[in-house]
Amino acid sequence: MHFERQKLMAVTEYIAPKPAVPEKCITPYIKAVKEENGYAKLLRWQVVETFRESKMIAVCQHNFTPSEEMLLMKHRLRKHNIQVKFFPNEIVRPYLSVSKYKNLLPLFVGFNLMLVSPEIKVKEMLRILKNVPQINLLGACIDDTILSKQGVINYSKLPTMEITQGQVVGTLSLLASQACALLQHSSVQLTALLDQYIKQQSGGAGETDRKAGEGQAELGPAKSSAGL
């Protein structure tokens, strides 16, 4: 009976599973790194160059526009050295978030286009956009200054640089002439006063001589009559 029990215990004994393969023996899982598309790299580079070379960057909302009107608008803008740029928001927004133009981020919602130029041609741009109601101006960055739509309109009403320079030159010339006149005023006034004083002295001396002569003339006949 004891022997039977030993056999039963041996048959029912728990057999542990074989140990798993050690982790160091397993090849580590390498997560594949998704490389950026070459076209996306090109667009990202174009965005950087556009913001770096442009003094005027206007952000517009682009609604449906017939191709003929779009071509005509591009042609008119190109005459003033203004280019039309289309960039996806997923390309523009990452660049703006780490640049000095990050305050433009709220404007890039939906389908946008940018009007860029190395020169500041605000009046020309607004005049052309006025004829294209499908393109709505949202804001702009002009000479590193971010402006709203109303700010862009107010900027277009400012005089040109040539007119401003002429006004400054005229003001400076006027101030110089006024300063010269003020410096000469004292000497001119002093000269006039001296001339007036000399004339008064000359007139007073002549009047005294005339009166003295008249007095001598009156005394002369009186002495002669007294002698008689």
Contacts in CASP RR format, 6 or more apart in sequence:
PFRMAT RR
TARGET T0000
AUTHOR 0000-0000-0000
METHOD contacts of the structure
MODEL  1
MHFERQKLMAVTEYIAPKPAVPEKCITPYIKAVKEENGYAKLLRWQVVET
FRESKMIAVCQHNFTPSEEMLLMKHRLRKHNIQVKFFPNEIVRPYLSVSK
YKNLLPLFVGFNLMLVSPEIKVKEMLRILKNVPQINLLGACIDDTILSKQ
GVINYSKLPTMEITQGQVVGTLSLLASQACALLQHSSVQLTALLDQYIKQ
QSGGAGETDRKAGEGQAELGPAKSSAGL
40 91 0 8 1.000
43 87 0 8 1.000
43 88 0 8 1.000
43 91 0 8 1.000
44 91 0 8 1.000
44 95 0 8 1.000
46 85 0 8 1.000
46 87 0 8 1.000
47 87 0 8 1.000
47 91 0 8 1.000
47 92 0 8 1.000
47 95 0 8 1.000
48 95 0 8 1.000
50 57 0 8 1.000
50 85 0 8 1.000
50 87 0 8 1.000
50 114 0 8 1.000
50 116 0 8 1.000
51 57 0 8 1.000
51 95 0 8 1.000
51 99 0 8 1.000
51 101 0 8 1.000
53 118 0 8 1.000
54 116 0 8 1.000
54 117 0 8 1.000
54 118 0 8 1.000
55 117 0 8 1.000
55 118 0 8 1.000
55 119 0 8 1.000
55 120 0 8 1.000
55 142 0 8 1.000
55 143 0 8 1.000
56 82 0 8 1.000
56 115 0 8 1.000
56 116 0 8 1.000
56 117 0 8 1.000
56 119 0 8 1.000
56 120 0 8 1.000
56 121 0 8 1.000
56 122 0 8 1.000
56 125 0 8 1.000
56 140 0 8 1.000
56 141 0 8 1.000
56 142 0 8 1.000
56 143 0 8 1.000
57 101 0 8 1.000
57 104 0 8 1.000
57 114 0 8 1.000
57 115 0 8 1.000
57 116 0 8 1.000
57 140 0 8 1.000
57 141 0 8 1.000
57 142 0 8 1.000
58 114 0 8 1.000
58 115 0 8 1.000
58 116 0 8 1.000
58 125 0 8 1.000
58 137 0 8 1.000
58 139 0 8 1.000
58 140 0 8 1.000
58 152 0 8 1.000
59 104 0 8 1.000
59 107 0 8 1.000
59 108 0 8 1.000
59 112 0 8 1.000
59 114 0 8 1.000
59 137 0 8 1.000
59 138 0 8 1.000
59 139 0 8 1.000
59 140 0 8 1.000
60 112 0 8 1.000
60 113 0 8 1.000
60 114 0 8 1.000
60 115 0 8 1.000
60 129 0 8 1.000
60 135 0 8 1.000
60 136 0 8 1.000
60 137 0 8 1.000
60 138 0 8 1.000
61 110 0 8 1.000
61 111 0 8 1.000
61 112 0 8 1.000
61 135 0 8 1.000
61 136 0 8 1.000
61 138 0 8 1.000
62 86 0 8 1.000
62 111 0 8 1.000
62 112 0 8 1.000
62 113 0 8 1.000
62 134 0 8 1.000
62 135 0 8 1.000
63 111 0 8 1.000
63 134 0 8 1.000
63 135 0 8 1.000
63 136 0 8 1.000
64 134 0 8 1.000
65 73 0 8 1.000
65 132 0 8 1.000
65 134 0 8 1.000
65 135 0 8 1.000
69 132 0 8 1.000
69 134 0 8 1.000
73 84 0 8 1.000
73 128 0 8 1.000
73 131 0 8 1.000
73 132 0 8 1.000
73 135 0 8 1.000
74 84 0 8 1.000
76 128 0 8 1.000
77 83 0 8 1.000
77 84 0 8 1.000
77 115 0 8 1.000
77 124 0 8 1.000
77 125 0 8 1.000
77 128 0 8 1.000
80 117 0 8 1.000
80 121 0 8 1.000
80 124 0 8 1.000
80 125 0 8 1.000
80 128 0 8 1.000
81 117 0 8 1.000
81 118 0 8 1.000
81 119 0 8 1.000
81 121 0 8 1.000
82 115 0 8 1.000
82 116 0 8 1.000
82 117 0 8 1.000
82 121 0 8 1.000
82 124 0 8 1.000
82 125 0 8 1.000
83 115 0 8 1.000
83 116 0 8 1.000
83 117 0 8 1.000
84 113 0 8 1.000
84 114 0 8 1.000
84 115 0 8 1.000
85 113 0 8 1.000
85 114 0 8 1.000
85 115 0 8 1.000
85 116 0 8 1.000
86 113 0 8 1.000
86 114 0 8 1.000
87 114 0 8 1.000
89 108 0 8 1.000
89 109 0 8 1.000
89 110 0 8 1.000
89 112 0 8 1.000
92 108 0 8 1.000
93 105 0 8 1.000
93 108 0 8 1.000
96 102 0 8 1.000
96 104 0 8 1.000
96 105 0 8 1.000
96 108 0 8 1.000
97 105 0 8 1.000
100 144 0 8 1.000
101 141 0 8 1.000
101 146 0 8 1.000
103 146 0 8 1.000
104 139 0 8 1.000
104 141 0 8 1.000
104 146 0 8 1.000
107 138 0 8 1.000
107 139 0 8 1.000
112 138 0 8 1.000
113 135 0 8 1.000
115 125 0 8 1.000
117 125 0 8 1.000
120 142 0 8 1.000
120 143 0 8 1.000
122 140 0 8 1.000
122 142 0 8 1.000
122 152 0 8 1.000
122 155 0 8 1.000
122 156 0 8 1.000
123 156 0 8 1.000
126 137 0 8 1.000
126 152 0 8 1.000
126 153 0 8 1.000
126 156 0 8 1.000
129 135 0 8 1.000
129 137 0 8 1.000
137 149 0 8 1.000
137 152 0 8 1.000
138 149 0 8 1.000
139 146 0 8 1.000
139 147 0 8 1.000
139 148 0 8 1.000
139 149 0 8 1.000
139 152 0 8 1.000
140 146 0 8 1.000
140 147 0 8 1.000
140 152 0 8 1.000
141 147 0 8 1.000
142 152 0 8 1.000
142 155 0 8 1.000
147 155 0 8 1.000
159 167 0 8 1.000
END
